[in-house]
Amino acid sequence: MKSPSQLLLAENELGLVTDLYQLTMFAAYRKHRRNVRGCFELWFRDLPPERNFLLAAGLEPALAYLLHLRFEPEQVAQLRRMEVFADLDDGFFSALSQLRFSGDVWGVREGTVVFAGEPVLRVEAPIEQAQLVETYLLAVVSFSTLIASKAVRSRIAAGSRCVVDFGSRRAHGPQAACWAARSAYLAGFDATSNVWATCRLGVPPSGTMAHSFVLSFASEDEAFRAYADTFPGRTVLLVDTFDTVAAVQRAASDRALQFIGIRLDSGNIVELATRCRVILDAAGRSDVGIVASGDLDERRIGEIVAAGAPVDSFGVGTRMVTSADVPALQAVYKLVAVAEAGAGVRGVAKRSAGKRTLPGAKQVWRKRGSDGLFVEDLVTTADGAPEQGAWEPLLEPWIVAGRQRQEVPSLEESRAYAQRQLESLSPTLRALTPVPGFPVRVAPVLLGDAES
């Protein structure tokens, strides 16, 4: 009988986190395309209808994967037993055993505002390596960007009010919950209920109590007192298990009960928050904050704020952690150039209807106006440069010849950078409603190559 621990993904199993065809292509590349380097780029084909921009995320875990990519002896032995690899020589398995990523990686900083058609990651490596890493890179960058781009909308809608990630229980798996907590904090959330994100990433923790805790006691008041006794000076009461207003009235009048907040998880939040604020203030509890939760997203938060409800904090869960309105991004990772010994570099491109690509390695340049706001982007060849003006290159070198080139910014630094990026967006683009797209130009030389 297999141990349940077989279902836990270990750090040294990253090589197996791939699609089968990446390994079959690895074998075929090794046999027929030795000493060929491939250049792959990762970008988002289109912006979803409800997104005016995306917030790039996932670079740090992507780089960590590339720097730690290994196939352990046991894993190679497992692959050797797979029927699909039965006819391969020992060289294929030896190559996997000795595999270390030896390529170059360019990418945009986490927290960068990006748009459709702009490369956010470029991998140049022996073609079998660059191909093998596609699955993991797409998964981590597209999901992290998806959640960061959703979370930032709640951050914008809440204004100066606190926003907390409450999504771990509703994420598409525990690993997704951890990555989502990271992306939400990057996007400007103030705290998380996810303990892993606190212990491993330093994200401030936040939590209250569940309805089950209240129901486990003979009375609601007894539950409140027990929790406050356990966590003096830190208690936020969940007050909607039975009658919300009555619960707040009793709690507010109990002078021995010390609590710093109440949480509203159901009902008409605007009405309940208003009534509870009056009760708390009348009882001399003006220092007690009000937390709202329960299927919130940027739309609902915006309505609550617009109504002037006295809500101090929002707990955002399911709709953020699953990006409920846009559950996936059209992220792609495509070969754009190959370099063969004696033949130089050759740009390559797809011409499929609706999926055309542009050949050659690229750089993205961003221009600011005199007011400091972004005004347009330009996609050029990697060694190209725009006309004179206040242009900034977005893709930076992070790994060179398999070694880390520069220190990756901390999560706090990336979070601050994301805030500066948002401040550089026009108010129109920060709006939650769709607007005409941000101008992204493609250098004529790239378009000419695509048409030739």
Backbone hydrogen bonds, N-H to C=O, Kabsch-Sander energy under -0.5 kcal/mol:
donor,donor_aa,acceptor,acceptor_aa,energy
6,Q,3,S,-2.1
7,L,4,P,-2.1
8,L,5,S,-1.8
10,A,8,L,-0.7
13,E,10,A,-1.8
14,L,11,E,-0.9
15,G,70,R,-0.9
16,L,13,E,-1.4
17,V,13,E,-0.5
17,V,14,L,-1.2
18,T,16,L,-2.2
22,Q,19,D,-1.4
23,L,19,D,-0.9
23,L,20,L,-0.8
24,T,20,L,-2.1
25,M,21,Y,-2.2
26,F,22,Q,-1.7
27,A,23,L,-2.1
28,A,24,T,-2.0
29,Y,25,M,-3.4
30,R,26,F,-2.4
31,K,27,A,-1.5
32,H,28,A,-2.6
33,R,29,Y,-3.4
36,V,33,R,-1.2
37,R,339,A,-2.4
38,G,125,A,-2.9
39,C,337,A,-2.8
40,F,38,G,-0.5
40,F,123,V,-2.8
41,E,334,K,-2.4
42,L,121,L,-2.7
43,W,332,V,-2.0
45,R,43,W,-0.5
45,R,330,Q,-3.0
51,R,48,P,-2.2
54,L,114,V,-2.4
56,A,54,L,-0.6
56,A,112,T,-2.9
62,A,58,G,-1.8
63,L,59,L,-2.8
64,A,60,E,-2.4
65,Y,61,P,-2.0
66,L,62,A,-2.0
67,L,63,L,-2.4
68,H,64,A,-1.3
69,L,65,Y,-0.7
69,L,66,L,-0.5
76,V,72,E,-2.4
77,A,73,P,-2.2
78,Q,74,E,-1.9
79,L,75,Q,-2.2
80,R,76,V,-2.2
81,R,77,A,-1.2
82,M,79,L,-1.4
85,F,82,M,-1.5
86,A,83,E,-1.9
88,L,85,F,-1.6
92,F,89,D,-1.2
93,F,89,D,-0.7
94,S,90,D,-2.5
95,A,91,G,-2.3
96,L,92,F,-1.7
97,S,93,F,-2.2
98,Q,94,S,-2.0
99,L,96,L,-0.9
101,F,66,L,-0.5
104,D,124,E,-3.5
105,V,399,I,-2.7
106,W,122,R,-2.6
107,G,396,E,-2.4
108,V,120,V,-2.1
109,R,394,L,-0.5
111,G,56,A,-3.3
112,T,109,R,-1.6
114,V,54,L,-2.7
117,G,44,F,-2.9
118,E,115,F,-1.4
120,V,42,L,-3.0
121,L,42,L,-1.2
122,R,106,W,-3.3
123,V,40,F,-2.7
124,E,104,D,-2.6
125,A,38,G,-2.0
127,I,36,V,-2.8
129,Q,126,P,-1.3
130,A,126,P,-2.3
131,Q,127,I,-2.0
132,L,128,E,-1.9
133,V,129,Q,-1.5
134,E,131,Q,-1.7
137,L,133,V,-2.3
138,L,134,E,-2.8
139,A,135,T,-2.1
140,V,136,Y,-2.6
141,V,137,L,-2.4
142,S,138,L,-2.2
143,F,139,A,-1.7
144,S,140,V,-1.8
145,T,141,V,-2.3
146,L,142,S,-2.3
147,I,143,F,-2.4
148,A,144,S,-2.3
149,S,145,T,-2.5
150,K,146,L,-1.3
151,A,147,I,-3.3
152,V,148,A,-2.2
153,R,150,K,-0.9
154,S,150,K,-0.9
154,S,151,A,-0.6
155,R,151,A,-2.1
156,I,152,V,-2.4
157,A,153,R,-2.3
158,A,154,S,-2.2
159,G,155,R,-0.7
159,G,156,I,-0.8
161,R,158,A,-2.0
162,C,312,D,-1.9
164,V,314,F,-3.1
165,D,191,A,-2.4
166,F,164,V,-0.6
166,F,316,V,-3.0
170,R,167,G,-1.7
171,A,167,G,-0.7
171,A,168,S,-0.8
173,G,171,A,-2.0
177,A,173,G,-1.9
178,C,174,P,-1.8
179,W,175,Q,-2.5
180,A,176,A,-2.7
181,A,177,A,-2.2
182,R,178,C,-1.9
183,S,179,W,-2.4
184,A,180,A,-2.7
185,Y,181,A,-1.9
186,L,182,R,-2.4
187,A,183,S,-2.0
188,G,185,Y,-1.5
189,F,184,A,-2.6
190,D,163,V,-3.0
191,A,163,V,-1.0
192,T,204,P,-2.1
193,S,165,D,-2.1
195,V,193,S,-0.6
198,T,194,N,-1.3
199,C,195,V,-2.9
200,R,196,W,-3.1
201,L,196,W,-0.6
201,L,197,A,-1.1
202,G,198,T,-1.1
203,V,197,A,-1.9
206,S,192,T,-1.8
213,F,210,A,-0.6
214,V,210,A,-1.3
215,L,211,H,-2.6
216,S,212,S,-1.2
217,F,214,V,-1.4
223,A,219,S,-1.7
224,F,220,E,-2.4
225,R,221,D,-2.5
226,A,222,E,-2.2
227,Y,223,A,-2.2
228,A,224,F,-2.5
229,D,225,R,-2.2
230,T,226,A,-1.6
231,F,227,Y,-2.5
234,R,231,F,-2.0
235,T,231,F,-0.6
237,L,261,G,-2.6
239,V,237,L,-0.8
239,V,263,R,-1.7
244,T,242,F,-0.6
247,A,243,D,-2.4
248,V,244,T,-2.1
249,Q,245,V,-2.4
250,R,246,A,-2.3
251,A,247,A,-2.4
252,A,248,V,-2.8
253,S,249,Q,-1.5
254,D,250,R,-0.9
254,D,251,A,-0.7
255,R,253,S,-1.2
257,L,254,D,-1.7
258,Q,256,A,-0.7
259,F,257,L,-0.6
260,I,235,T,-2.8
261,G,235,T,-1.2
262,I,289,G,-2.0
263,R,237,L,-3.1
264,L,291,V,-3.2
265,D,263,R,-0.6
269,I,267,G,-1.2
272,L,268,N,-2.9
273,A,269,I,-2.8
274,T,270,V,-1.8
275,R,271,E,-2.3
276,C,272,L,-2.9
277,R,273,A,-2.2
278,V,274,T,-1.7
279,I,275,R,-2.0
280,L,276,C,-2.8
281,D,277,R,-2.5
282,A,278,V,-2.4
283,A,279,I,-1.4
284,G,281,D,-1.7
285,R,280,L,-3.4
288,V,285,R,-1.8
289,G,260,I,-2.6
291,V,262,I,-3.1
292,A,313,S,-2.6
293,S,264,L,-2.5
301,I,297,D,-2.8
302,G,298,E,-2.3
303,E,299,R,-1.9
304,I,300,R,-2.3
305,V,301,I,-2.7
306,A,302,G,-2.6
307,A,303,E,-1.7
308,G,305,V,-1.6
309,A,304,I,-1.8
311,V,309,A,-2.3
312,D,290,I,-2.3
313,S,290,I,-1.8
314,F,162,C,-2.3
315,G,292,A,-3.1
316,V,164,V,-3.0
316,V,314,F,-0.7
317,G,315,G,-0.5
320,M,317,G,-1.1
321,V,317,G,-2.8
322,T,318,T,-1.6
323,S,320,M,-0.9
324,A,319,R,-1.7
326,V,323,S,-0.9
331,A,329,L,-2.0
332,V,43,W,-2.8
334,K,41,E,-2.5
336,V,39,C,-3.4
337,A,39,C,-1.3
338,V,346,R,-2.3
339,A,37,R,-2.5
340,E,344,G,-1.8
341,A,35,N,-0.5
343,A,340,E,-2.2
344,G,340,E,-1.1
346,R,338,V,-3.3
348,V,336,V,-2.3
355,K,352,S,-2.0
357,T,350,K,-1.8
360,G,336,V,-3.1
363,Q,380,T,-1.9
365,W,378,L,-3.0
366,R,392,E,-2.5
367,K,376,E,-2.9
368,R,390,A,-1.6
369,G,373,L,-3.0
372,G,369,G,-2.0
374,F,424,S,-2.9
375,V,367,K,-2.9
376,E,367,K,-1.1
377,D,439,P,-2.2
378,L,365,W,-2.7
379,V,441,R,-2.9
380,T,363,Q,-2.7
380,T,378,L,-0.6
382,A,361,A,-2.1
384,G,381,T,-1.8
391,W,389,G,-1.9
392,E,366,R,-2.4
394,L,364,V,-2.9
396,E,107,G,-2.6
398,W,105,V,-3.2
399,I,105,V,-1.6
400,V,403,R,-2.9
402,G,103,G,-2.9
403,R,400,V,-1.9
405,R,398,W,-3.5
406,Q,398,W,-0.8
414,S,410,S,-2.6
415,R,411,L,-2.4
416,A,412,E,-2.2
417,Y,413,E,-2.4
418,A,414,S,-2.6
419,Q,415,R,-1.8
420,R,416,A,-1.9
421,Q,417,Y,-2.4
422,L,418,A,-2.4
423,E,419,Q,-2.1
424,S,420,R,-0.9
424,S,421,Q,-0.7
425,L,422,L,-1.3
429,L,426,S,-0.6
430,R,426,S,-1.6
431,A,427,P,-0.7
431,A,428,T,-0.8
441,R,377,D,-3.0
443,A,379,V,-3.1
446,L,443,A,-1.4
447,L,443,A,-1.5
448,G,444,P,-2.7
449,D,445,V,-1.7
450,A,446,L,-1.9
451,E,447,L,-1.4
452,S,448,G,-1.1
